[in-house]
Every structure is written in structure tokens, then in C-alpha cells.
């Protein structure tokens, strides 16, 4: 019976000690107390149950205070030993020391418990057996600690519980062998057999209740931790908003589908879906409504799928489908249905929201034999669908999508060049001259990119790519900062002109960015001129007025670029305080040009004169063009005739006054 009690107690101890090891902070301390109580109760109960089998002619009286003290010794000693073991980064010496304390507490409990018996007889102890009992207890306790704290040890629970049971049992039997009692006449106060059995039963019941409580708590904690771990593992592969698999889970599904397809010789399609102009939904209705739109979209996208198909939310407003079979007609019908479903109104927040989507399809194995290749090609097809505004899904086509791939790679390289600032990007400066004064008044900063592999990249190409892939603001800020830094070292009378894209101008932070660069470089604001197109002013007229007002407060000059190619309204010149008008190169007339072209030049010059704004003609390349401009009264010019772009502007007097030869 005592061995059964010891085994049950050992099992409870091992289970609870595991909770000590996996918890932290106050929870760890709480489990340490419970474990110490279970260990102490197991030793104490085993001792009293085992005493039922002890036979002697001497009668005994049980002293309650000493008996209770023996229980406390077992609990406190176990707790101290285990606490030492469970300190941060325990080494072998600390684990052994903890085992020694644990073993001594077991031995101390036994001999203190025996001291709680008052025998009617002469009690003697054999020192050798007493020492042997203590040594056995300590050795096996050290074994328990080492077994339970050894990482990677197989079946460590079984080993630990077995050693604990042996420690308690061998201590008891060795310790009792050390005891010898010579009986004296009976005392009336001695415990009768029934009293002893009742006390032992009570001790066992109390101890088992303590142990059972600890075991139940251990199982509850372990179950809760398992459920929490499972929940977090599910969260790692599930999109929290829509409940669909996320990007990480999609990768796993694709790998599994490829493995299955290789074995069974099947095809499947990866479909990328991007909600068109979803940012407008957030801007107009707020992000809460946007989240609801994504939830509804996820439901509508996944609703028509078969059990063999899968849907996932990849990122933001982008979804993905895995469609079994790879049949083009079936895929087209499915995506047509999803497109129609998404186009239906979504009644949200008192308004009906409608969304459209672009679809790109790549079929395994034709369009990619692994997950990354398949995903890239589906993205390329989707990008083509989006750029074409196509109402049909675009299937990957290597020839058609090669341009998209090239532009994506170029965008990635441009982003890397901006981050590295290693000389790939640099500025060239083209002079702007006042031919009436025969001098250069400013240099326009022109961005150049020398790709490490492709060489010089056309500005028309990489600027378009920057706009397409959301890099234009970074590019604009780089040009602004670099131009201010380099112009700060020029002669005091020379300005630098910097182009500002419509998207960069729409940023409310532009005045702060300009001021920061002026402060950083020390360039006077009066020597910086920002060139804006009329299109930049049309998106939000009120904001444009505020931004231009802030820039003028800084003292920066403003030029209206490409005049004549946009709306070119009088209202623009009346509303915005420009310091210069730049006449686009397409209106620069030759002497034999049609009368209409010369009339346009004359009209723009007249507008400039009416509003007291000087006009600069771009793209002047021939003497004949210059003669026409001079005849019409234009004195500010820019073009190859005056000077080609150069990374190192020439500030020598002969160059600055080179315009004298043109007058």
C-alpha cells in the first residue's frame, strides 16, 4: 500500500514539476509551492501508511506537534531544493546541490516523523543504517533532479517518478532497519490498533487530496497551455480579419499541392486577385468600413470554391486562389462569377460600396515549377490585367509579361540605388540663360541613373517606373536634397531649379522637407526654384494653395513647368503666385513654322507680360528658333543651343556670358 501511495505521489510530483519548468514569474512560483506541497505530502503519507505494517510489542503515542512539524519539514525542504534547481541557468553543481537539499528533507521528514511516536520501550538507532538511509535518500533525490532537468533525455518522466518512489521507499525501509525497540509494560495512553489505522487512513486521505488537487491543476494548466499554443499556431497561419489562410499558410498549401501534383500528374492554377482602387474606399469611408469590405470580399471570393480549391488573403487588398485542374474554361467561368459577385453593392455604413478586381493566373507546371516562380508569374499577369483595365482575367504569357517583369526589376534596382546612395544616381545641370544680359541665371537639376549592369537608363523610363511603383516621392526627395547640397557651393548669384512631381507636391510635408534641406545644406531659399506642372495643382486646389503659400513664405521661387500642354488656364496664373512660366519645347517654332505655332508663343509671352511673370522657352536647339523667340521678345531660354546638361556646371566668366554671342 505504501508503495502505491509513493508511486501516485511521485507521478503527481513529476507532472507538477513540469509546470514549474514551463511557466515564468509568479506562475512559476505558484507551481513551485504546489509541487513542494505534493512532494512533501507524498513522502509524509508514504511514511504513515508504511507504519501500519510496522510491528513491535511496544505501544506508541503519537505527538501531533512533531507529526505536523515533519510534514512542514518535507514541504519546505522540497521547496528549497527545487527552487535552487529552477533558478536561471542552473549548472550541474546547482542541480546537485538542489538534489542534496531535497534528499535531506526527505530523510529529515522520516526521522522527525519517527520522533513523533512515543514508544513504551527503549528506542535505539543503529548509526550505520541511519547514515545509509540518509545517503540513499540524497543519492536518489539527486538522480530525480538530474533526470527531470536533463534536456533531451527520453522518458525522463518515468525515470524521475521511479527514482522518487525508490528514494522514499528505500529511505523508509533502511531507516526502519536502523530502529530497535525494547518494549516496556503497556501504558493506558497507548494507541490501539484501530486508532493507528484511523490516523494512517486520515493522513493518507489528506495527502491524496493535496496530491490530487495538484495533479488536477497540472492537467488543467497543461490543457490550457496546449490550447493557447494551438490558438497561436493557428493565428500564425490565419488572417485575423477574414479568417482565411495568410501568406505563410498559402506557401505551405502551394508546396503541398505541388508535391501532390508531381505524384498524380495533375495541374492546378494559382490566381492572384487585387481589389482595384481599394484605397479610395478607405479614404472615403474610413478604415473600419474598409475592413468590412475586405471581410465581405473574402466571403464572396471563397464562396464558389469547391472542396479541392483554396482561398487566402495575401496582403492588404490582395487575395489568392488555388484552383484544381488548371482547366482554362473552368477558371475563366469561376473568376467571371467572382468578379460579378464582387461588383454587387455592399451596404455598409449607410452607403453602398462597390469594388472591382484584377485577376492574374499562372498554371502549374506550365507557368512555374515551384511556388516562388508560380507566384511571381501570377503577380505579373495580375499587374498586366490591372494596367490594361481588363475586365477579363489575364493568364500568364511570357512574351506579354516580360515588360512587366523588366519594370518590376527596374523598380527594385532603383529602390536599392536610392538606399545605397553609391553613385548610381547623380545629377546633371542644364543652364537657363537670360540672353538680354548674356548670363546664366540658373541651372535645372536633371536626374541620371547609371545602372551597374544596363548602363545609363532613360529618365523617361525610370521616372515612369518610379511613379508606377510608388518610388517617385523618394526620388524627388533625393533630388531635392542633392541639388541643394551641390548648389550651396556655387557662386552666390546662381539659382538651382528642381522639378517636383504631382505626387510629391501633394504631400503636405513638402514645405517641411524643403525647409529641412535648406537648413541642412545652408542654401539660401532665394536660390532654390521649384518647377511644378499645372496637373499638380488640380487634384486639391485648396491644399495646393496652402502648400504654395508655405513655400513662398520660405522664400523659395516657383515656376509653372510645361505651360501649354495642360489646361493652361488664366485662373491658374491668377490664383497661384508663380515667379516664372516655362513654355514647353513642343511650341518652340522654326522661322517657317505655321502661323498658329508662332501665335501660341506670342500669346504665352503676352500672358506673362500681363501677369508680370517672365517666360522661359525650353528646348531651344537652333539659331533659327532663338531668332524667332528674340523677335517675339522672349529673353529667357534653355536648350542645347545655350548649354547641354553636365554633372559639373561651368562657372567661368566666358561660359556664363556665352549668351553674348547669341544676341
C-alpha positions in Angstrom: 0.0 0.0 0.0 2.8 2.4 0.9 4.5 1.8 -2.5 1.2 2.6 -4.3 0.9 5.9 -2.3 4.6 6.7 -3.1 4.1 6.0 -6.8 1.0 8.1 -7.0 2.7 10.9 -5.2 5.8 10.6 -7.4 3.6 10.9 -10.5 1.9 14.0 -9.2 5.3 15.5 -8.3 6.7 14.9 -11.8 3.6 16.4 -13.5 3.6 19.5 -11.4 7.4 19.9 -11.7 6.9 20.1 -15.5 4.6 23.1 -14.8 7.3 24.7 -12.8 9.7 24.3 -15.7 7.4 25.8 -18.4 6.0 28.7 -16.5 7.6 32.1 -15.6 7.3 34.7 -13.0 4.5 34.5 -10.4 3.0 31.4 -12.1 6.3 29.6 -11.8 6.5 30.5 -8.1 2.9 29.3 -7.6 3.6 26.0 -9.2 6.8 25.6 -7.2 4.7 25.9 -4.0 2.2 23.3 -5.2 5.0 20.9 -6.3 6.7 21.2 -2.9 3.4 20.5 -1.2 2.8 17.4 -3.3 6.3 16.1 -2.8 6.2 16.7 1.0 2.7 15.2 1.2 3.8 12.1 -0.8 6.7 11.5 1.5 4.7 12.1 4.6 1.7 9.9 3.5 4.0 7.1 2.5 5.7 7.2 5.9 2.4 6.9 7.9 0.9 4.3 5.6 4.1 2.2 5.8 4.0 2.5 9.6 0.8 0.4 9.5 3.0 -2.6 8.6 5.5 -2.0 11.3 5.1 -4.5 14.1 6.5 -4.1 17.7 5.4 -5.3 21.1 5.8 -1.7 22.4 2.7 0.5 22.3 3.0 4.1 20.9 1.6 7.5 21.5 1.6 10.0 18.5 2.7 13.6 19.3 0.6 15.9 16.9 3.0 18.8 17.0 6.0 16.8 16.0 4.0 15.0 13.3 2.9 18.3 11.8 6.4 19.6 12.0 7.6 16.5 10.0 5.2 17.4 7.2 6.4 21.0 7.2 10.0 19.9 7.0 9.2 17.8 3.9 7.3 20.6 2.2 9.8 23.4 3.0 12.8 21.3 2.3 11.5 20.1 -1.0 10.6 23.7 -2.0 14.1 25.0 -1.1 15.8 22.3 -3.1 13.6 22.7 -6.2 13.8 26.5 -6.0 17.6 26.2 -6.2 17.4 23.9 -9.2 14.9 26.2 -11.0 16.9 29.4 -10.7 18.1 30.9 -14.0 20.6 28.9 -16.0 21.2 26.2 -13.3 24.5 24.3 -13.8 25.4 20.8 -12.7 26.6 21.9 -9.3 23.5 23.8 -8.6 21.3 20.9 -9.7 23.3 18.5 -7.5 23.0 20.9 -4.5 19.3 21.1 -5.0 19.1 17.3 -5.1 21.0 17.1 -1.8 18.6 19.5 -0.1 15.7 17.6 -1.5 17.1 14.3 -0.3 18.0 15.6 3.2 14.4 17.0 3.6 13.0 13.5 2.8 15.3 12.0 5.4 14.6 14.7 7.9 10.9 14.1 7.5 11.3 10.4 8.1 13.3 10.7 11.3 11.3 13.6 12.6 8.1 11.6 11.9 9.6 8.7 13.9 10.4 11.2 16.7 6.6 11.9 16.8 6.0 8.4 18.1 6.4 7.9 21.8 7.0 4.2 22.3 6.6 2.3 25.6 10.0 0.9 25.4 13.7 1.6 25.0 14.4 3.1 21.5 17.9 2.7 20.0 19.2 3.6 16.5 21.9 2.0 14.5 24.2 4.8 13.3 25.3 2.9 10.2 21.8 2.2 9.0 20.8 5.8 9.7 23.7 7.1 7.7 22.9 4.6 4.9 19.3 5.8 4.9 20.3 9.4 4.5 22.8 8.6 1.8 20.2 6.6 -0.1 17.7 9.4 0.1 20.2 12.0 -1.1 21.6 9.9 -3.9 18.2 9.0 -5.3 17.0 12.6 -4.9 19.9 13.9 -6.9 19.0 11.3 -9.5 15.4 12.6 -9.6 16.6 16.2 -10.1 19.1 15.3 -12.8 16.6 13.2 -14.7 13.9 15.9 -14.7 16.2 18.7 -15.7 18.3 16.9 -18.3 17.2 18.3 -21.7 16.5 15.8 -24.4 16.5 12.8 -22.0 13.9 10.3 -23.3 11.3 9.0 -20.8 12.6 11.5 -18.2 9.2 11.5 -16.5 9.2 7.7 -15.9 12.8 7.8 -14.7 12.1 10.7 -12.4 9.0 9.2 -10.9 10.7 5.8 -10.4 13.7 7.4 -8.7 11.4 9.4 -6.4 9.5 6.3 -5.4 12.7 4.4 -4.7 14.1 7.3 -2.7 11.1 7.3 -0.4 10.7 3.6 -0.1 14.4 2.7 0.4 14.8 5.5 2.9 11.8 4.2 4.9 12.9 0.6 4.9 16.6 1.4 5.6 15.6 3.8 8.3 13.3 1.3 10.0 16.0 -1.3 9.9 18.1 1.1 12.0 15.4 1.2 14.7 15.3 -1.2 17.6 12.6 -1.0 20.4 12.7 -3.0 23.6 9.1 -3.0 24.9 8.1 -2.0 28.5 4.8 -2.6 30.3 1.8 -1.2 28.4 0.6 2.3 29.1 -3.1 3.2 29.2 -2.4 6.1 26.9 -1.0 4.0 24.1 -2.7 3.9 20.7 -4.7 0.9 19.9 -4.6 -0.9 16.6 -7.8 0.8 15.4 -6.5 4.2 16.4 -3.3 3.8 14.5 -5.1 2.6 11.4 -7.6 5.5 11.6 -4.7 8.0 11.9 -2.9 6.5 9.0 -6.0 6.5 6.9 -6.7 10.1 7.7 -3.1 11.0 6.8 -3.3 9.1 3.5 -6.7 10.8 2.6 -5.4 14.3 3.4 -2.2 13.7 1.5 -4.0 12.2 -1.5 -6.4 15.2 -1.6 -3.4 17.5 -1.7 -1.7 15.5 -4.4 -5.0 15.1 -6.4 -5.5 18.9 -6.3 -2.1 19.4 -7.6 -2.5 16.8 -10.4 -5.8 18.3 -11.4 -4.2 21.8 -11.5 -1.3 20.5 -13.6 -3.6 18.8 -16.1 -5.8 22.0 -16.4 -2.7 24.2 -16.8 -1.2 21.8 -19.4 -4.5 21.7 -21.3 -4.8 25.5 -21.2 -1.3 25.9 -22.5 -1.8 23.4 -25.2 -5.0 25.2 -26.3 -3.2 28.5 -26.2 -0.3 27.2 -28.2 -2.7 25.7 -30.7 -4.5 29.1 -30.9 -1.3 31.0 -31.5 -0.1 28.4 -34.1 -3.5 28.9 -35.9 -3.1 32.7 -35.7 0.4 32.4 -37.3 -1.2 30.9 -40.5 -4.6 32.6 -40.4 -5.5 36.2 -41.4 -7.1 37.7 -38.3 -9.5 39.9 -40.2 -11.0 37.5 -42.8 -10.3 34.1 -41.2 -8.7 33.0 -44.5 -5.2 31.4 -44.6 -2.5 34.0 -44.7 0.6 34.3 -46.9 2.7 31.9 -44.8 -0.1 29.3 -44.9 -0.5 29.8 -48.7 3.1 29.0 -49.2 2.6 25.7 -47.3 -0.5 24.9 -49.3 1.3 25.6 -52.6 4.2 23.3 -51.6 1.7 20.5 -50.7 -0.2 20.9 -53.9 3.0 20.8 -56.0 4.0 17.6 -54.2 0.6 16.1 -54.8 0.6 17.2 -58.5 4.0 15.6 -59.1 2.8 12.3 -57.7 -0.6 12.3 -59.6 0.4 14.2 -62.7 -2.2 16.9 -62.2 -2.3 20.6 -62.9 -3.6 23.5 -60.7 -3.8 27.2 -61.1 -2.7 30.0 -58.7 -4.9 33.1 -59.1 -3.8 36.4 -57.7 -6.7 38.9 -57.0 -6.2 42.6 -56.3 -9.1 44.9 -55.4 -8.9 47.9 -57.7 -8.7 51.4 -56.1 -9.4 49.9 -52.6 -7.5 52.9 -51.1 -10.4 55.1 -52.3 -12.8 53.1 -50.0 -10.6 53.8 -47.0 -10.2 57.4 -47.9 -13.9 58.0 -48.5 -15.5 55.8 -45.8 -12.7 55.1 -43.3 -10.7 52.0 -42.4 -13.5 50.4 -40.4 -15.7 50.3 -43.5 -12.6 49.2 -45.5 -12.2 46.2 -43.1 -15.8 45.2 -43.6 -15.4 45.4 -47.3 -12.4 43.0 -47.1 -14.5 40.6 -45.0 -17.3 40.6 -47.5 -14.9 40.3 -50.4 -13.2 37.3 -48.7 -16.6 35.6 -48.3 -17.6 36.3 -51.9 -14.2 35.1 -53.2 -14.2 31.9 -51.3 -18.0 31.0 -51.6 -18.0 29.4 -55.1 -14.9 27.3 -54.4 -15.0 23.5 -54.4 -13.6 21.4 -51.5 -10.4 20.9 -53.6 -9.8 24.7 -54.0 -8.4 27.1 -51.5 -8.5 30.8 -50.9 -6.1 33.0 -48.9 -5.6 36.7 -48.1 -2.0 37.5 -49.2 -1.7 41.1 -48.1 -3.8 44.3 -47.7 -6.4 44.1 -50.6 -4.7 41.2 -52.3 -6.2 37.6 -52.3 -5.1 34.3 -53.8 -6.9 31.2 -55.0 -5.6 27.7 -55.7 -7.9 26.1 -58.3 -7.6 22.4 -59.0 -7.4 21.1 -62.5 -5.9 24.0 -64.4 -8.7 24.0 -66.9 -8.8 27.4 -68.6 -12.5 27.4 -69.3 -13.4 26.5 -65.7 -11.0 29.0 -64.3 -12.4 31.7 -66.5 -16.0 30.9 -65.6 -15.1 30.8 -61.9 -13.3 34.2 -62.0 -16.1 35.7 -64.0 -18.6 34.7 -61.3 -16.3 36.1 -58.6 -15.9 39.3 -60.5 -19.7 39.7 -60.8 -20.2 38.8 -57.1 -17.6 41.4 -56.0 -19.3 44.0 -58.2 -22.6 43.7 -56.3 -23.3 46.6 -53.9 -22.1 46.2 -50.3 -24.5 48.1 -48.0 -22.2 49.5 -45.3 -22.4 52.5 -43.0 -25.4 53.9 -44.8 -23.7 53.7 -48.2 -23.4 51.2 -51.0 -19.8 50.3 -51.7 -18.8 48.6 -54.9 -15.4 47.1 -55.7 -13.8 45.8 -58.8 -10.8 43.4 -59.1 -8.0 42.4 -61.3 -7.1 38.7 -61.8 -3.8 37.1 -62.8 -3.5 33.4 -63.4 -0.5 31.1 -63.5 -0.9 27.4 -64.1 1.4 24.7 -62.7 3.6 23.3 -64.1 3.5 25.3 -67.4 4.0 28.7 -65.8 6.3 27.7 -63.0 7.6 24.5 -61.5 7.9 25.8 -57.9 6.0 28.1 -55.5 8.0 31.3 -55.9 8.1 31.1 -59.7 4.3 30.4 -59.9 3.6 33.3 -57.5 5.8 35.7 -59.4 4.2 34.9 -62.7 0.6 35.2 -61.3 1.6 38.6 -60.0 2.9 39.6 -63.4 -0.3 38.5 -65.1 -2.3 40.4 -62.4 -0.2 43.5 -63.0 -0.9 43.3 -66.7 -4.7 43.0 -66.0 -4.6 46.0 -63.7 -2.6 48.1 -66.2 -4.9 47.2 -69.1 -8.0 47.8 -67.0 -9.1 44.4 -68.4 -12.5 43.0 -67.5 -11.2 39.5 -68.0 -8.6 37.5 -66.1 -5.1 37.6 -67.6 -3.3 34.3 -67.9 0.4 34.4 -67.6 2.1 35.0 -71.0 5.9 35.1 -71.1 6.0 37.5 -74.0 3.4 39.9 -72.8 4.5 39.9 -69.2 8.2 40.3 -69.9 7.9 44.1 -69.9 6.1 44.0 -66.6 8.8 41.8 -65.2 11.5 44.1 -66.5 9.8 47.2 -65.0 9.5 45.4 -61.6 13.1 44.5 -61.6 14.0 48.1 -62.6 11.9 49.4 -59.7 13.7 47.0 -57.3 17.0 48.2 -58.6 16.0 51.8 -58.3 14.9 51.3 -54.7 18.2 49.7 -54.0 20.1 52.6 -55.6 18.2 55.1 -53.5 19.1 53.2 -50.3 22.7 52.6 -51.2 23.5 56.1 -52.5 26.6 54.7 -54.1 26.8 57.0 -57.1 24.4 55.2 -59.4 22.1 58.2 -59.2 23.6 61.6 -59.9 22.5 65.0 -61.1 23.4 66.9 -64.3 22.6 70.6 -64.6 21.4 72.4 -67.7 21.8 76.2 -67.8 18.9 78.6 -68.1 20.1 81.9 -69.7 19.0 85.5 -69.9 20.2 86.3 -73.5 19.4 90.0 -73.0 22.0 90.1 -70.2 24.3 87.5 -71.7 24.4 85.4 -68.5 23.3 82.2 -66.9 20.7 82.8 -64.3 20.0 79.2 -63.1 20.7 75.5 -63.6 18.0 72.9 -63.8 18.8 69.7 -62.0 18.2 66.6 -64.1 18.4 63.2 -62.6 20.5 60.5 -64.2 20.9 56.8 -63.4 23.9 54.7 -64.4 22.7 51.1 -63.8 25.6 48.8 -62.8 24.5 46.3 -65.5 22.4 48.1 -68.0 24.4 51.3 -68.1 22.5 54.7 -68.5 18.8 54.3 -68.1 16.5 56.7 -69.9 14.9 59.2 -67.5 11.6 58.8 -69.2 11.7 55.1 -68.3 12.9 55.1 -64.7 10.7 58.2 -63.8 7.7 56.3 -65.1 8.7 53.2 -63.2 9.2 55.3 -60.0 5.6 56.7 -60.4 4.2 53.2 -61.1 5.8 51.5 -58.1 5.4 54.3 -55.6 9.0 55.5 -55.5 8.6 58.9 -57.0 8.4 60.8 -53.7 11.7 59.1 -52.5 13.3 60.0 -55.9 12.0 63.6 -55.6 13.3 64.0 -52.0 16.7 62.6 -53.1 17.0 65.1 -56.0 15.9 68.0 -53.8 18.5 67.2 -51.1 21.3 66.5 -53.5 20.6 69.6 -55.6 20.5 71.8 -52.5 23.8 70.3 -51.2 25.6 70.8 -54.5 24.2 74.2 -55.3 25.3 75.5 -51.9 28.8 75.5 -53.2 28.1 77.5 -56.4 28.5 81.2 -57.0 26.1 83.3 -54.9 24.1 84.6 -57.9 23.2 81.3 -59.5 19.9 79.5 -58.7 19.1 75.8 -58.9 15.8 74.6 -60.4 14.3 71.3 -59.2 11.3 69.5 -60.7 8.6 68.4 -58.2 6.3 65.6 -59.3 2.5 65.9 -58.8 2.6 63.2 -56.1 5.5 64.8 -54.3 3.7 68.1 -54.4 0.5 66.6 -53.0 2.4 65.6 -49.8 1.6 68.1 -47.1 5.1 67.5 -45.8 6.7 69.1 -48.8 7.3 72.6 -47.2 8.8 70.9 -44.2 11.0 68.8 -46.4 12.2 71.8 -48.3 13.0 73.8 -45.2 14.9 70.8 -43.7 17.1 70.6 -46.8 17.7 74.3 -46.9 18.7 74.2 -43.2 20.9 71.1 -43.7 22.8 72.4 -46.7 22.8 76.1 -45.9 21.5 77.0 -49.4 19.5 80.4 -49.3 15.9 79.9 -50.1 16.0 82.6 -52.7 18.4 80.4 -54.7 16.0 77.5 -54.9 13.3 77.3 -57.6 10.7 74.5 -57.7 9.2 73.6 -61.0 5.6 72.4 -60.9 3.2 71.3 -63.6 -0.3 72.5 -63.8 -1.6 68.9 -63.2 -0.1 69.0 -59.7 -2.4 71.9 -58.8 -5.7 70.4 -59.9 -6.2 67.4 -57.5 -6.9 69.6 -54.5 -6.9 73.3 -55.2 -7.2 74.4 -51.5 -4.3 72.2 -50.4 -2.2 73.4 -53.4 -2.8 77.0 -52.3 -1.7 76.1 -48.7 1.4 74.4 -49.9 2.4 77.1 -52.3 1.8 79.7 -49.6 4.1 77.9 -47.2 6.8 77.6 -49.9 6.5 81.3 -50.7 6.8 82.1 -47.0 10.1 80.2 -47.0 11.3 82.5 -49.9 11.5 79.7 -52.5 10.9 80.6 -56.1 8.1 78.7 -58.1 8.0 78.0 -61.9 5.0 76.7 -63.8 6.5 74.0 -66.0 5.3 72.6 -69.3 2.9 75.5 -69.8 0.7 75.0 -72.9 0.5 71.2 -72.6 -2.2 71.1 -69.9 -5.2 73.2 -69.1 -3.1 76.4 -69.2 -6.0 78.4 -67.7 -5.8 82.0 -66.8 -7.3 81.1 -63.5 -4.1 79.2 -62.6 -1.9 82.2 -63.3 -4.3 84.4 -61.4 -4.6 82.2 -58.3 -1.0 81.0 -57.8 2.0 83.3 -57.3 4.4 81.9 -59.8 7.8 83.5 -60.4 8.3 82.0 -63.9 6.4 80.4 -66.8 8.2 77.6 -68.7 7.0 77.3 -72.3 7.1 73.7 -73.4 9.5 72.7 -76.1 6.8 71.5 -78.4 5.7 75.1 -79.0 9.2 76.4 -79.9 8.7 77.5 -83.6 11.0 77.5 -86.5 11.1 80.5 -88.9 9.0 78.6 -91.5 6.6 77.2 -88.9 2.8 77.6 -89.3 1.4 80.9 -88.1 -0.6 79.1 -85.4 2.6 78.0 -83.6 4.1 81.4 -83.6 0.8 82.8 -82.4 0.9 80.4 -79.4 4.4 81.6 -78.4 3.2 85.2 -78.8 0.1 84.5 -76.7 2.1 82.9 -73.8 4.6 85.8 -73.8 1.7 88.2 -73.7 0.2 86.4 -70.7 3.5 86.5 -68.9 3.7 90.3 -69.6 0.1 90.8 -68.4 0.8 89.0 -65.1 4.3 90.3 -64.8 5.7 86.8 -64.9 8.8 86.1 -67.0 8.6 83.4 -69.6 11.4 80.9 -70.3 11.4 78.9 -73.5 12.5 75.3 -73.3 14.2 73.1 -75.9 16.0 75.8 -77.9 18.3 73.9 -80.1 18.9 76.0 -83.3 19.9 79.6 -84.1 16.6 79.9 -86.1 14.5 79.0 -83.1 16.4 81.5 -81.0 15.8 84.2 -83.6 12.1 83.7 -83.6 12.0 83.9 -79.8 14.0 87.1 -79.8 11.8 88.6 -82.4 8.8 87.9 -80.2 10.5 89.4 -77.2 11.5 86.2 -75.2 14.7 86.7 -73.3 14.9 83.6 -71.1 15.9 80.4 -72.9 17.0 76.8 -72.1 18.2 74.2 -74.5 21.2 72.6 -76.2 22.0 75.8 -78.1 22.7 77.5 -74.7 24.2 74.6 -72.9 24.0 70.8 -72.6 23.4 69.1 -69.2 26.6 68.5 -67.3 27.5 66.9 -64.0 29.9 69.8 -63.4 28.4 73.2 -64.3 31.0 75.7 -65.8 31.0 78.9 -63.8 33.9 80.6 -65.7 33.0 84.1 -66.9 33.4 83.1 -70.6 30.8 80.4 -70.1 28.4 82.5 -68.0 28.5 85.2 -70.7 28.4 82.8 -73.6 24.9 84.1 -74.5 26.5 87.4 -75.7 27.4 85.6 -79.0 23.8 84.7 -79.5 22.4 88.3 -79.3 
